Amino acid sequence: MYKNVILIAFVSCVFVSCVTDMPVDISDNNLPVVNYIMKNDSIQTLNLTRSVKVNDYYIFHEIKDAFISLYKENTLIGNFTKDGYSNWTLKYQPEAGSFYMLKIVTSEGEELTATTTMPELLAISQQSDIDTYPSKNFIQTSAGSPCWTFIITSDRMLFEKSRPNDNDNFKEEIGTNHPLADQFNVQGNLLSFLPTADTPDFLFYIRIKKDSTLNKTNAVSFKLQTNYSIHTFVCFSTCSAEYDNYLKTSFQKILMRLDPSDPLIWFDETKVYSNVSNGVGIFGACSNQFFNYNDNVN
């Protein structure tokens, strides 16, 4: 069940530009909860709700009215428009490297603010000429921000502009020999699942750490391994510091609960990161890159 929660959280991030509400340390109920992950896309989507008590019948309550504004370098970009239950949208294409501020005023007079910076895309390219199953090879020449990597399989024929959808599936076991890979979610060795693999087994995602010294003269060549299917997306999501902190602390919280019988879960003090003043939640940013494959896998 907890693995499904992990999957749902990141699927929401990739596909609908917001994230599912995650467990956070809320000492009181009825707090505004903001979920807004700015994407390198022309439509921005924000989710605004209100927290409830642990034993409440509802998961959250809707905030029906609010004034939500987005600023770039202190200049107003525009105001969000409500287009569904707890959902708000704004037509805007963010600029990489720019600083953004979110301001929300609810109908009850609560004022919420949060800031983030849109990250630059990492310089990553394919080395398909040396691919040998179960490996796909890449070369990276920049790592100015942390990057979360994951692999999605599809039943569809993929084209250049194809993107994942809700019917596609995450690969649970993936591996890499990337020297900047964060080992926090390693679950053993991929050899247990793939006899020809030779990398550690990461659960769902590989977090590639930031390294400002990486450039063309000291590029990193690395491989990603899994039991690839015929139609595959290899995805790289470059994250702002805020979103990276949110993802890692959320994942760490879930990892502590993968085994309900483990008594250590009662001593877990991991707090899910939040950067929303006068409320809880996340305002972060990410730039997504997709490499599409249509392989004849035998």
C-alpha positions as CSV (number, residue, x, y, z in Angstrom):
1,M,0.0,0.0,0.0
2,Y,2.8,2.4,0.9
3,K,4.5,1.8,-2.4
4,N,1.3,2.8,-4.1
5,V,1.3,6.1,-2.1
6,I,4.8,6.8,-3.3
7,L,3.7,6.2,-6.9
8,I,0.6,8.4,-6.7
9,A,2.5,11.3,-5.2
10,F,5.0,11.5,-8.0
11,V,2.5,10.7,-10.8
12,S,0.5,13.7,-9.7
13,C,3.6,15.8,-9.9
14,V,4.5,14.7,-13.4
15,F,1.1,14.7,-15.0
16,V,-1.1,17.4,-13.4
17,S,1.4,20.0,-12.1
18,C,0.5,19.6,-8.5
19,V,1.0,16.9,-5.8
20,T,-1.2,14.8,-3.7
21,D,-1.5,16.0,-0.1
22,M,1.3,14.4,1.9
23,P,1.4,13.8,5.7
24,V,2.9,16.8,7.5
25,D,3.3,17.9,11.1
26,I,0.1,19.9,11.6
27,S,-0.5,20.8,15.3
28,D,-4.0,22.3,14.5
29,N,-6.7,21.7,12.0
30,N,-8.3,24.1,9.5
31,L,-4.9,25.3,8.3
32,P,-4.7,26.3,4.6
33,V,-2.8,23.7,2.6
34,V,-1.0,24.8,-0.7
35,N,0.3,22.4,-3.3
36,Y,1.8,24.1,-6.3
37,I,4.7,22.8,-8.3
38,M,5.7,25.2,-11.1
39,K,6.5,23.4,-14.3
40,N,8.3,24.2,-17.6
41,D,4.8,24.2,-19.2
42,S,2.4,26.8,-20.4
43,I,-0.4,26.0,-17.9
44,Q,0.3,26.2,-14.2
45,T,-2.0,24.3,-11.7
46,L,-2.4,25.0,-8.0
47,N,-4.3,23.0,-5.4
48,L,-5.7,24.9,-2.3
49,T,-7.5,23.1,0.5
50,R,-7.9,23.2,4.3
51,S,-6.5,20.7,6.8
52,V,-8.7,18.5,9.0
53,K,-8.4,16.6,12.2
54,V,-6.9,13.1,12.1
55,N,-10.3,11.5,12.8
56,D,-12.3,13.8,10.5
57,Y,-14.6,12.1,8.0
58,Y,-13.1,14.1,5.1
59,I,-9.5,14.0,3.9
60,F,-9.5,17.8,3.5
61,H,-11.9,20.7,3.1
62,E,-12.2,23.0,0.1
63,I,-11.3,26.6,0.2
64,K,-13.9,28.0,-2.1
65,D,-12.7,31.6,-2.5
66,A,-9.2,33.1,-2.5
67,F,-7.1,35.7,-4.4
68,I,-4.0,33.9,-5.7
69,S,-1.2,35.9,-7.4
70,L,2.2,34.9,-8.9
71,Y,5.1,37.3,-9.0
72,K,8.4,37.1,-10.9
73,E,11.2,39.2,-9.3
74,N,8.5,41.2,-7.5
75,T,6.6,41.9,-10.7
76,L,3.0,40.6,-10.9
77,I,2.7,37.9,-13.6
78,G,-1.0,37.2,-13.1
79,N,-3.8,35.8,-10.9
80,F,-5.0,32.2,-10.8
81,T,-8.5,31.4,-11.8
82,K,-10.5,28.6,-10.1
83,D,-11.5,25.9,-12.6
84,G,-12.7,23.0,-10.4
85,Y,-12.9,21.6,-6.9
86,S,-9.8,23.0,-5.0
87,N,-8.0,23.5,-8.3
88,W,-6.8,26.8,-9.7
89,T,-4.9,27.5,-13.0
90,L,-2.8,30.3,-14.6
91,K,-1.6,30.5,-18.2
92,Y,2.1,31.2,-17.9
93,Q,5.4,29.7,-19.1
94,P,8.1,30.1,-16.3
95,E,11.6,31.3,-17.1
96,A,14.5,29.2,-16.0
97,G,16.7,30.9,-13.3
98,S,14.0,33.4,-12.3
99,F,12.8,33.9,-8.7
100,Y,9.1,33.6,-8.1
101,M,6.8,34.5,-5.2
102,L,3.3,33.1,-4.5
103,K,0.8,35.2,-2.6
104,I,-2.6,33.9,-1.4
105,V,-5.3,35.8,0.5
106,T,-8.3,33.6,1.5
107,S,-11.8,34.8,1.9
108,E,-11.2,34.5,5.7
109,G,-8.4,37.1,5.4
110,E,-5.5,34.7,5.8
111,E,-2.4,35.7,4.0
112,L,0.0,33.1,2.7
113,T,3.3,33.5,0.9
114,A,6.1,31.2,-0.5
115,T,9.0,31.6,-2.8
116,T,11.0,29.4,-5.2
117,T,13.4,29.6,-8.2
118,M,12.7,27.9,-11.5
119,P,15.7,25.5,-12.1
120,E,17.7,25.3,-15.3
121,L,17.4,22.1,-17.3
122,L,20.4,19.7,-16.7
123,A,22.6,19.1,-19.7
124,I,21.9,15.4,-20.3
125,S,22.0,13.5,-23.6
126,Q,21.7,9.9,-24.8
127,Q,24.5,7.6,-25.7
128,S,22.2,5.1,-27.5
129,D,25.0,3.7,-29.6
130,I,26.4,1.8,-26.6
131,D,23.0,0.7,-25.2
132,T,22.9,-3.0,-24.3
133,Y,19.9,-4.5,-22.4
134,P,19.2,-3.9,-19.6
135,S,21.1,-0.6,-19.8
136,K,20.3,2.8,-21.4
137,N,23.3,5.1,-21.4
138,F,23.6,8.9,-20.9
139,I,26.1,11.6,-20.5
140,Q,25.7,14.6,-18.2
141,T,27.6,17.9,-18.3
142,S,25.8,20.0,-15.7
143,A,24.2,19.4,-12.3
144,G,23.3,22.9,-11.0
145,S,20.2,21.5,-9.2
146,P,19.2,18.1,-7.8
147,C,17.4,15.9,-10.3
148,W,14.9,13.1,-9.7
149,T,15.1,10.3,-12.4
150,F,12.4,7.7,-13.0
151,I,11.3,5.3,-15.7
152,I,7.8,4.8,-17.0
153,T,6.5,2.1,-19.4
154,S,3.6,2.5,-21.8
155,D,1.4,0.4,-24.0
156,R,1.4,3.2,-26.6
157,M,3.7,3.8,-29.5
158,L,5.8,6.8,-28.4
159,F,6.7,9.8,-30.6
160,E,8.9,12.8,-30.0
161,K,6.2,14.8,-28.3
162,S,4.6,11.9,-26.4
163,R,4.3,12.3,-22.7
164,P,3.3,10.0,-19.8
165,N,-0.3,9.7,-18.9
166,D,-2.4,8.1,-16.1
167,N,-2.5,4.7,-17.9
168,D,1.3,4.3,-17.9
169,N,3.3,2.6,-15.2
170,F,6.3,3.4,-13.1
171,K,9.1,0.9,-12.9
172,E,9.6,0.0,-9.2
173,E,13.1,-1.4,-9.5
174,I,15.7,0.8,-11.3
175,G,19.4,1.0,-11.0
176,T,22.3,3.3,-11.9
177,N,26.1,3.6,-11.6
178,H,25.8,7.4,-11.5
179,P,28.5,8.7,-9.0
180,L,26.1,11.5,-7.8
181,A,23.2,9.1,-7.0
182,D,21.8,9.6,-3.5
183,Q,21.7,6.2,-1.8
184,F,18.9,7.0,0.6
185,N,16.3,4.7,-1.1
186,V,18.6,1.8,-2.2
187,Q,16.9,-1.5,-1.5
188,G,19.6,-3.9,-2.3
189,N,21.1,-5.0,-5.7
190,L,19.2,-5.0,-9.0
191,L,20.8,-8.4,-9.7
192,S,18.1,-9.9,-7.6
193,F,15.6,-9.0,-10.3
194,L,17.7,-8.9,-13.4
195,P,20.4,-11.5,-13.8
196,T,22.5,-9.3,-16.1
197,A,22.2,-6.1,-14.0
198,D,25.2,-4.8,-12.0
199,T,23.8,-1.7,-10.2
200,P,22.1,-1.0,-6.9
201,D,18.3,-1.3,-6.7
202,F,16.7,2.1,-6.1
203,L,13.0,2.2,-5.2
204,F,11.0,4.0,-7.9
205,Y,13.4,7.0,-8.2
206,I,17.0,8.0,-8.4
207,R,18.0,11.3,-6.9
208,I,21.0,12.8,-8.6
209,K,22.7,15.2,-6.3
210,K,23.8,18.8,-7.2
211,D,27.4,19.3,-8.2
212,S,28.3,22.8,-9.4
213,T,31.7,21.6,-10.7
214,L,30.3,19.3,-13.4
215,N,30.9,20.6,-16.9
216,K,31.9,19.4,-20.4
217,T,35.5,18.7,-19.4
218,N,34.6,16.4,-16.6
219,A,31.3,15.0,-17.9
220,V,29.7,12.0,-16.2
221,S,28.7,9.0,-18.3
222,F,26.2,6.7,-16.6
223,K,23.6,4.0,-17.2
224,L,20.1,3.4,-16.1
225,Q,19.0,-0.2,-15.7
226,T,15.6,-1.9,-15.4
227,N,13.5,-4.5,-17.0
228,Y,12.6,-2.2,-20.0
229,S,9.5,-2.8,-22.0
230,I,8.9,-2.0,-25.6
231,H,7.7,1.6,-25.0
232,T,9.5,3.5,-22.4
233,F,9.9,7.0,-21.0
234,V,13.1,7.9,-19.2
235,C,12.4,11.0,-17.2
236,F,14.6,13.6,-15.6
237,S,13.0,16.1,-13.3
238,T,15.3,19.0,-12.2
239,C,14.0,20.4,-9.0
240,S,14.3,23.7,-7.1
241,A,15.8,23.4,-3.6
242,E,12.3,23.7,-2.1
243,Y,10.7,20.9,-4.2
244,D,13.8,18.7,-3.7
245,N,13.5,19.0,0.1
246,Y,9.8,18.3,-0.1
247,L,10.2,15.1,-2.2
248,K,13.1,13.7,-0.2
249,T,11.5,14.3,3.2
250,S,8.1,12.9,1.9
251,F,9.9,9.8,0.6
252,Q,11.9,9.3,3.8
253,K,8.6,9.5,5.8
254,I,7.0,6.8,3.6
255,L,10.1,4.6,3.7
256,M,9.9,4.5,7.5
257,R,6.5,3.0,7.2
258,L,7.0,0.4,4.5
259,D,7.1,-2.3,7.2
260,P,4.2,-1.6,9.6
261,S,5.6,-4.2,12.1
262,D,8.9,-2.3,12.5
263,P,8.8,-0.6,15.9
264,L,11.1,2.2,14.7
265,I,8.2,3.9,13.0
266,W,7.0,5.0,16.4
267,F,10.2,6.9,16.9
268,D,10.3,8.5,13.4
269,E,10.9,12.3,13.7
270,T,11.1,13.0,10.0
271,K,9.1,16.1,9.1
272,V,7.9,16.7,5.6
273,Y,9.3,20.0,4.4
274,S,6.9,23.0,4.0
275,N,7.8,26.5,2.8
276,V,4.3,28.1,3.0
277,S,4.1,30.9,5.6
278,N,0.8,31.0,7.7
279,G,-0.1,27.6,6.3
280,V,1.4,24.3,5.2
281,G,2.3,22.7,1.9
282,I,4.8,23.4,-0.9
283,F,5.5,25.9,-3.6
284,G,8.4,24.5,-5.6
285,A,9.5,24.2,-9.2
286,C,10.8,21.6,-11.6
287,S,11.9,21.3,-15.2
288,N,11.1,17.9,-16.8
289,Q,12.9,16.2,-19.7
290,F,11.7,13.0,-21.4
291,F,13.6,10.5,-23.5
292,N,11.3,8.2,-25.5
293,Y,12.1,4.7,-26.6
294,N,10.3,2.2,-28.8
295,D,12.5,-0.9,-28.4
296,N,12.1,-4.4,-29.7
297,V,12.6,-6.1,-26.4
298,N,13.0,-9.9,-26.5
